[in-house]
Amino acid sequence: MYCADTSRYDHMLYNRCGKSGIRLPFLSLGLWHNFGENVPYERARELALFAFDKGITHFDIANNYGPRPGSAEITFGRILKEDLAPYRDELIISTKAGYYMWPGPYGEWGSKKNLLASLDQSLKRLGLDYVDIFYHHRPDPDTPLEESMEALACAVRQGKALYVGISNYSAEDTRRASQILKGMGIHCLIHQPNYSMFNRAPENGLFQALEDEGIGCIAYSSLAQGLLTNRYFNGIPEDSRANGHSVFLTRDGVTQEKVEKAKKLDAIAQRRGQSLSQMALAWNLRNPQMISLIIGASKVQQIEENLKAQENMQFSQEELEEIDKILLGSM
């Protein structure tokens, strides 16, 4: 029978999420690629329990995570039932809806019908009465934003979610969504964008919108699908994501330009006494709006290495300028 490590809270850094009472660990575990039915259950269980033993209290999932879509929630639901049930009040569990999940006109996007039906399905797969955070996973260009936000507010009022968030929203739509929710008496807790050294789009207005609205930020793809590691320094390994069937990192995405930039960044990381991945994570957290980073892992050793980013999270002005020059291609 699983018993959590009694020292799990001794060394983890927790950051306050916007203007709320919630603090999240600086790293959160994403259940995207390694909790589907194509992964042995015992591996998924080992990852989740190791993370919790290290103080990672936030587990991020979505209705369509797998493969098969929904299977990641089923896997994590089993872990909750068999191991983590006694610790439910120590966990922040999030799920999302908005991407394609079932056939027909109500199986994706942002209608009230889709979002609330999806949440009900997620709760059944997870074996839970509520999730801590329910996200709208992507903006819907054809559904009024008021309807999508009303669905999030309904989830809170029905007791099926404690907090709500949005993901992949622009700065302008984030402000609008936040104001609509405020008008319903609901605070938008958190925003989840794609952000890394290789994707700095949120710096163009989104971070300012989050600060103004009191919304916390949690990033995904902080390591650019592995490009901000030494994984591709000597070509594309046979067992790598880029050599598989991922639509998020293909062989064409591993460009020589990005590999060369990663190697130069790695030289800075080595001077700091870090791996490239550790420095990339620390760099993401330099922004005060960034309170947590979602990491994926296929081995507990990857979680352990990423946690060591906490050992050196300060950057000198010279280091930041050198990193900017590398990323801008002027060095």
matplotlib code that plots the C-alpha trace (Angstrom):
import matplotlib.pyplot as plt

x = [0.0, 1.3, 2.3, 3.5, 6.9, 6.6, 9.2, 7.4, 6.8, 10.3, 12.1, 9.4, 9.0, 5.3, 4.2, 0.9, -1.4, -2.4, -4.8, -6.0, -5.3, -3.9, -0.2, 1.2, 4.5, 7.0, 6.8, 3.5, 3.2, 1.4, -0.4, -0.3, 1.9, 2.7, -0.6, -2.5, -3.4, -0.2, 1.9, 2.2, 0.1, 2.9, 5.1, 2.4, 1.8, 5.5, 5.7, 2.6, 3.6, 7.3, 6.1, 3.8, 6.6, 8.7, 6.1, 4.4, 0.8, -0.6, -1.5, -2.6, -4.8, -7.4, -10.3, -8.6, -5.2, -4.2, -3.9, -6.9, -8.6, -9.8, -7.5, -5.1, -8.0, -8.9, -5.3, -5.0, -8.5, -7.2, -4.1, -6.3, -8.6, -5.8, -3.1, -3.8, -7.4, -6.3, -4.4, -7.1, -7.2, -3.5, -3.9, -4.7, -6.2, -7.1, -8.8, -9.8, -12.2, -12.3, -10.4, -12.1, -13.4, -16.5, -18.3, -21.0, -21.5, -21.1, -17.9, -15.4, -14.9, -16.6, -20.4, -22.0, -23.3, -19.8, -17.9, -20.3, -20.9, -17.2, -16.6, -19.2, -17.4, -14.0, -15.3, -16.6, -13.3, -11.4, -13.8, -14.1, -17.0, -15.1, -11.8, -9.8, -9.4, -11.5, -10.1, -11.5, -8.7, -8.8, -10.9, -13.8, -14.1, -17.7, -19.2, -19.8, -17.2, -20.0, -21.4, -18.0, -17.5, -21.0, -20.2, -17.1, -19.1, -21.8, -19.1, -18.2, -21.8, -22.6, -19.7, -17.9, -14.9, -13.4, -11.6, -11.6, -8.9, -8.3, -5.6, -4.2, -6.1, -4.7, -4.1, -7.2, -9.5, -7.9, -9.0, -12.5, -12.9, -11.7, -14.1, -17.0, -16.3, -16.0, -19.4, -20.7, -18.9, -16.2, -12.4, -10.3, -7.6, -5.0, -4.0, -2.0, 0.0, 2.8, 5.9, 9.6, 12.9, 11.8, 8.3, 8.1, 4.7, 3.2, 5.6, 3.7, 0.9, -0.3, 1.8, 0.7, -2.9, -2.4, -0.8, -3.6, -6.3, -4.7, -4.4, -1.6, 0.3, 1.3, 3.3, 3.3, 6.1, 8.7, 11.4, 10.0, 9.1, 12.7, 14.5, 15.8, 17.7, 20.7, 18.5, 19.1, 22.7, 24.0, 21.0, 17.6, 17.6, 15.5, 13.5, 12.9, 9.6, 10.7, 11.3, 7.9, 4.3, 4.0, 2.3, 3.9, 7.5, 8.4, 11.8, 11.3, 10.9, 14.4, 16.1, 19.8, 19.2, 17.4, 20.0, 22.8, 21.0, 20.4, 24.2, 25.1, 22.5, 23.9, 27.3, 25.7, 23.9, 27.2, 28.7, 25.8, 26.3, 23.0, 21.8, 20.2, 16.7, 17.2, 18.3, 15.4, 12.9, 14.5, 14.5, 10.7, 10.1, 12.0, 8.7, 6.7, 3.4, 4.8, 4.0, 4.4, 5.6, 4.0, 6.5, 6.0, 8.1, 8.6, 11.1, 11.3, 14.9, 13.6, 11.4, 14.3, 16.6, 14.0, 13.4, 17.0, 16.2, 15.2, 18.8, 19.7, 16.9, 18.6, 20.1, 22.5, 21.7, 24.7, 23.3, 19.9, 21.4, 23.5, 20.5, 18.5, 21.3, 21.4, 17.7, 17.6, 20.3, 22.7, 25.4]
y = [0.0, 3.4, 5.8, 9.3, 10.5, 12.5, 15.0, 15.8, 19.4, 20.2, 21.3, 22.2, 25.9, 26.9, 30.1, 32.1, 31.9, 35.4, 37.1, 33.9, 31.8, 28.9, 28.2, 25.8, 23.9, 25.5, 22.3, 20.5, 17.1, 16.9, 13.7, 14.1, 11.6, 9.1, 8.2, 6.8, 3.2, 2.7, 3.1, 0.3, 1.2, 0.6, 3.2, 5.9, 5.0, 5.3, 8.7, 10.1, 8.8, 9.8, 13.3, 13.6, 12.3, 15.2, 17.8, 18.1, 18.5, 19.7, 17.2, 18.6, 16.6, 17.1, 15.3, 14.2, 13.2, 9.6, 8.0, 6.9, 10.2, 9.9, 7.1, 9.4, 10.4, 6.7, 5.9, 8.7, 7.9, 4.4, 5.9, 8.2, 5.3, 2.8, 5.1, 8.8, 8.8, 9.5, 12.6, 14.1, 17.3, 17.8, 17.7, 20.2, 18.3, 20.1, 19.1, 20.8, 20.8, 22.4, 20.1, 17.3, 14.6, 12.9, 13.0, 15.4, 19.2, 19.1, 17.2, 20.1, 23.9, 26.1, 25.7, 25.3, 22.0, 20.7, 22.1, 20.9, 17.5, 17.0, 17.9, 15.3, 12.7, 13.7, 13.4, 9.9, 8.8, 10.3, 8.9, 12.4, 14.6, 17.7, 18.9, 21.8, 23.7, 23.4, 25.0, 26.1, 24.5, 26.9, 29.9, 29.2, 31.7, 30.8, 30.7, 33.9, 34.2, 34.9, 31.4, 29.7, 31.7, 31.0, 27.3, 27.7, 29.7, 26.9, 24.3, 26.3, 26.9, 23.2, 22.2, 20.4, 22.7, 24.9, 27.3, 28.0, 28.8, 29.4, 28.1, 29.4, 32.7, 35.9, 38.9, 40.6, 37.6, 36.9, 40.4, 40.0, 36.5, 37.7, 40.7, 38.5, 36.0, 38.9, 40.0, 36.5, 36.7, 34.3, 34.9, 33.5, 31.7, 30.8, 30.9, 28.1, 29.2, 27.6, 29.4, 28.7, 30.2, 29.2, 30.5, 33.9, 35.0, 35.5, 38.4, 40.4, 41.5, 38.4, 38.6, 42.2, 41.2, 38.5, 41.0, 43.5, 40.9, 39.1, 35.8, 33.3, 31.7, 28.1, 27.2, 24.1, 23.0, 24.8, 22.6, 23.0, 19.3, 18.4, 20.9, 22.7, 19.6, 17.9, 15.3, 16.4, 17.6, 14.7, 14.1, 12.6, 9.5, 6.5, 6.5, 10.3, 12.1, 13.7, 10.3, 9.0, 9.9, 13.1, 16.0, 18.4, 17.7, 16.3, 15.6, 18.9, 20.7, 19.8, 22.5, 23.1, 26.7, 25.6, 22.9, 25.4, 27.9, 25.1, 24.2, 27.8, 28.0, 24.8, 26.5, 29.1, 26.4, 24.6, 27.8, 28.1, 24.5, 23.4, 21.2, 23.0, 21.8, 23.1, 26.5, 26.6, 26.0, 28.5, 31.1, 30.6, 31.3, 34.6, 36.3, 37.1, 36.1, 32.6, 30.5, 26.9, 24.9, 21.7, 19.0, 15.7, 12.7, 9.1, 8.3, 9.4, 10.5, 13.2, 14.6, 14.4, 16.3, 19.0, 19.6, 20.6, 23.7, 25.1, 25.1, 28.0, 30.2, 33.6, 35.2, 38.0, 40.8, 39.7, 36.1, 37.4, 39.6, 36.8, 34.5, 37.1, 37.5, 33.8, 33.6, 36.6, 35.0, 37.9, 35.7]
z = [0.0, -1.0, 1.8, 0.7, 1.7, 4.9, 3.7, 0.5, 1.3, 2.8, -0.4, -3.0, -4.0, -4.2, -5.9, -5.4, -8.4, -9.3, -6.9, -5.2, -2.2, -4.2, -4.4, -7.0, -7.1, -9.5, -11.5, -12.3, -13.9, -17.2, -18.0, -21.8, -23.5, -20.9, -19.2, -22.2, -22.8, -24.9, -21.7, -19.1, -16.1, -13.6, -15.4, -15.2, -11.5, -10.8, -12.4, -10.5, -7.1, -7.5, -8.4, -5.4, -3.1, -4.3, -3.5, -6.9, -5.9, -9.3, -12.0, -15.3, -17.7, -20.5, -21.8, -25.0, -23.5, -24.4, -26.8, -27.0, -26.0, -22.5, -21.5, -19.6, -17.3, -16.9, -15.9, -13.5, -12.1, -11.2, -9.5, -7.5, -6.5, -5.6, -4.2, -3.9, -2.6, 1.0, -0.2, -2.4, -0.3, -0.9, -4.7, -7.4, -10.3, -13.5, -16.7, -19.9, -22.8, -26.2, -28.6, -30.6, -28.3, -29.9, -33.3, -34.2, -33.7, -29.9, -29.5, -29.5, -29.3, -26.7, -26.6, -23.1, -24.3, -25.1, -22.1, -19.5, -21.1, -21.4, -17.7, -16.7, -18.8, -17.3, -13.8, -14.5, -16.0, -13.1, -10.5, -8.9, -7.7, -8.7, -10.3, -8.8, -12.1, -15.2, -18.4, -21.7, -23.7, -26.7, -27.8, -30.1, -33.0, -33.7, -30.2, -28.2, -25.5, -23.1, -23.6, -23.0, -19.9, -18.7, -19.0, -16.8, -14.2, -14.3, -13.5, -10.3, -9.3, -9.7, -7.5, -10.3, -10.3, -7.6, -10.1, -13.8, -16.3, -20.0, -22.3, -25.6, -25.4, -26.9, -24.6, -25.8, -25.4, -22.0, -20.8, -22.2, -20.7, -17.3, -17.3, -18.4, -15.6, -13.1, -14.1, -13.1, -9.8, -10.9, -10.9, -13.7, -11.7, -14.4, -18.0, -19.7, -22.8, -24.8, -23.6, -23.9, -25.1, -28.6, -28.3, -26.6, -28.0, -24.5, -23.9, -26.6, -24.3, -22.6, -19.5, -19.0, -19.4, -16.7, -14.3, -14.8, -14.3, -11.4, -13.3, -12.7, -15.6, -16.0, -19.2, -21.3, -23.7, -21.6, -23.1, -26.7, -27.0, -26.1, -28.3, -25.2, -24.0, -25.4, -26.9, -30.5, -30.4, -32.4, -34.7, -34.2, -32.0, -33.1, -29.9, -29.9, -30.2, -33.5, -35.0, -33.9, -34.8, -32.8, -34.6, -32.2, -33.0, -36.4, -38.0, -39.9, -36.7, -35.5, -37.5, -37.6, -36.5, -33.3, -32.5, -32.9, -30.6, -28.1, -28.1, -27.4, -24.6, -23.2, -22.8, -20.6, -18.6, -18.0, -16.7, -14.3, -13.1, -14.8, -17.6, -20.5, -19.5, -15.9, -17.2, -19.7, -16.9, -14.5, -17.4, -17.9, -14.2, -14.3, -15.2, -12.0, -13.7, -14.3, -11.2, -12.5, -15.5, -16.7, -17.5, -19.2, -18.3, -19.3, -16.5, -12.9, -13.6, -15.9, -13.1, -10.7, -13.0, -13.8, -10.0, -9.7, -11.7, -8.3, -7.2, -9.4, -10.5, -10.5, -13.7, -13.9, -16.3, -18.4, -18.7, -19.7, -22.4, -23.7, -23.9, -25.8, -28.3, -28.9, -29.3, -31.7, -33.8, -33.2, -31.5]

ax = plt.figure().add_subplot(projection="3d")
ax.plot(x, y, z, "-o")
ax.set_aspect("equal")
plt.show()
